[in-house]
Amino acid sequence: MEPKLVSVKQAYEQPVGSLLKVRGWVRSRRDSKGISFIELNDGSRFKSLQVVVEAGVVPEETLHQITTGACIEAVGVLTESPAPKQPVELRLQQLRLYGTADPETYPMQKKGHSFEYLREIAHLRVRGNTFGAVFRVRNALAYAIHQFFQERDFLYVHTPIITGSDCEGAGAMFRVTTLDLENLPRTPDGRIDFSQDFYEKPTYLTVSGQLEAEIFALAFGKVYTFGPTFRAENSNTPRHLAEFWMIEPEMAFYELEDNADLAEEFLKYIIEYVLNHCEEDLEFFHQRIDDTVLQTLQHVAESPFERITYTEAIRILQGASRDWEFPPVWGSDLQTEHERYLTEEYFKKPVIVTDYPREIKAFYMRLNDEGRTVRAMDVLVPRVGEIIGGSQREERYDVLLQRIRET
């Protein structure tokens, strides 16, 4: 009978008695009373598969080479496990050793390692629990993102990574060039002569795919981008990255309320997907990284989002009995301390703030009839603050032109 090749994740789903073939990397091996127990993991799930090796099945010389980090193929019968923490185990019949790892020098051991240490062995750190869990969750999130938009008839569009425009207007962009930095060509007035560069003009890594997505939305109705974004902002905070992946939907015929509805529905959808498909990884985060992560995610998924205007938010903040690092004043942007107060202390749930002052938002956001505010929104969640920003675009040509001139 030919064994069935499965992943560790699939092995747990097979009926007891199945003849299976599993490949992966050894997390640990322990010996007890002539029996060896191998913890085998292939990254398909957080939990490893225990491979039980009876005496004589594998030559002693080979068995001693199966240490942490070794790469093996195990063929055996899936049986019920007497151990309470695992429902099944694999009773080994055949073993193939693909590669060994010297226990004296192999840097990844079963014990926990600090992030500082793992940074020094970046080529191996993804084999550990923390990075394995992070990337399985990222994978689930990416799948859920596409599934959410595809189910709602959005078109996925790919926007350029290399661009000549600064979509955000902040000027914090990474420049891309093929020019010799040791011998830059110059114009007669001493400036860099970008006409000799690859694109014959200054080019950068994208900060946003919004401009291109807006063009697509005016042909396809509902589109979204999901890809890498780059910001050359020297902000050394847990909330800022030089490179990250961003989701940008653009919808024709949507008003701000429709945008807010989509944002709330989107967040709840992807959180519920991860809660349902990454239980082991999230439980690890709960136990080892942050013991509030599960509660926070469940709370966001289950709570109806509060919706208030920026003016109402300022009034609430000004009425709070506390000393602010940044006193809330109408016309100034909300700071993280303000966002967290609204979500964690006042409303105790996610909040969507709308209708910001025109002076602190982009020119393309639709001007409200009173002329002081625009149809912008920020989605705030507990323990994070702002997680989504959006707006209804200004479609009136004369108003848009005037706003551009003001800017």
Secondary structure by P-SEA (a helix, b strand, c coil): cbbbbbcaaaaaaccccccbbbbbbbccccccccbbbbbcccccccbbbbbbbccccccaaaaaaccccccccccbbbbbbccccccbbbbccbbbbcccccccccccccccccaaaaaaacccccccaaaaaaaaaaaaaaaaaaaaaaaabbbbbbbbcccccccccccbbbbbbcccccbbbbccccccccccccccccccccccaaaaaaaaaacccccccbbbbbbcccccccccccbbbbbbbbbccccaaaaaaaaaaaaaaaaaaaaaccaaaaaaaaaccccaaaaaaaaaacccbbbbcaaaaaaaaaaccccccccccccccccaaaaaaacccccccbbbbcccccccccccccccccccccbbbbbbbcccccccccccccccaaaaaaaaaac
